Amino acid sequence: MIKIEVPAIDVSITERKQSFSKGEPEIQSVQGFIDLHKIPRDKGGIFMFYNVNDELLFVGKARKLRQRVKKHLQDNVSPVKEHRDEIYRIDVSIVEDSMEREIYETYIINKFESKYNVEKVFFK
């Protein structure tokens, strides 16, 4: 039997408002997230969206993490477009190998029964 473990979380951000300091520029919010700059721009990996109760909502993979996460938060064709207001936390794991990303994504979706992933689901 193959043993798979969830990769370590490299970046975790939560929905929050900016607290302004004197002379500080305003940070553009994307669906309530102002810390998207912490997600690597040119790294591949897995991202996981959670709600305020720590329930896994959606798992995805990307060659360029920040761009893909922003796309899910803004795009009209995202599987989570109707549920964006539920997203409270985003966890990101850097996984450069595309085959490993595919395996981890499928494993996490099924192990933790992701709520809004419709493809790659074996637990229903």
N, C-alpha and C positions, 0 to 999 in steps of 0.2 A: 504494500500500500504506500502511496506517495503521501508524504507529510508536507502540507503547505501552511505557512504562517503568514499572517497579515504583515506587510512591511511596516517598519517604524514610521510614525508621523513626523515629517520634516517641518511642516508649517501648519499652524492651526489659527484661524482667524474667526472672530465672531462679529455679528452685526452690532454696530455701536455708532454713537454720534460723536462728532469732533468737539473736543473742548478747546476753545480758542485761547491762545496766548497773544499778547500784544505784538502786532506786526506779522503774525503768522498768516499765511495765505489759506484760503478755504480749500479743503480737499474734496474733490468731486466724489459724491456717493454713488455707488452702483447697487441698487436695491438695498440700501442701508449699510453696505460694506464700504469702509474707507481704507482698509488695509490690504487691498488687492495687490499693492506694490510689493508686498512681502512674498508673494507667490513668484517663483522663478519664471522669467520670461522665455528662456531658451532651453528649458529642461523638460524632459518627458516624465510622465508618471501617472498616478492614480489620484482622483479627487473624490471626496465623499461629502455629501450634503446631509446635515442633521437638523432636526428641529430642536426647539427649546427643551424638550423632554429626552434628548439624546436618542431619538429613534432615527434610524438610517432611512433617509428619503430617496437618495439617488447616488449611484456610483458611476463614474466615467473614467475614461483614460484619454491621454492626449500626448502628442509629441511636443506641443508647446502649451504648458499648463495654464499660464495666466490668460492667454488668448481664449482658450476653450472654456475656462470657468466664466469669464466675462460674457462669452457668447451665450452660455446657458442662462445667465442672469438677465440678458437683454434681448435675445433673439425670439422671434415669433414661432419658430418651428421646434424649439426645445421641448423635450418630453416633460419638463418641469414648469413650463410657462404658466400653467394654471395654478401652480402651487408655490410660486416664488416667495410669497409672503410667509410661508411656513419655514423657510430656510433661515436658520439662526447661526449655525457654525459650519465652516468649511475646513476639512482636514485634507492635507496634501502629502503624498508620499512620492519621493523621487524614485523613479524606476526607468532607467534609460533603455533597457532592452525591450523591443516591441512585443516579443513573444511572452516575456514575463509579465508585461502590462496586461496582455490579453488573459493570461491565466489568473492573475490576481483579481482582475475585474470580475470575471465569472465566479471565482471562489467567494469573494466578498459579497456579491449580490445574493448568492444562494445561502451562504453560511449565516448572514445576518438578516436575510429576507428583506432586502431593500424594497421600499414601498412603491416607488414609481418607475422602477426598471421593468420594462415589459419584454425585452429580448433577453436571452440567456438565462431565463428563469426555469429552474427545475423543481422548485419546492411547492408549486401549486398543484 
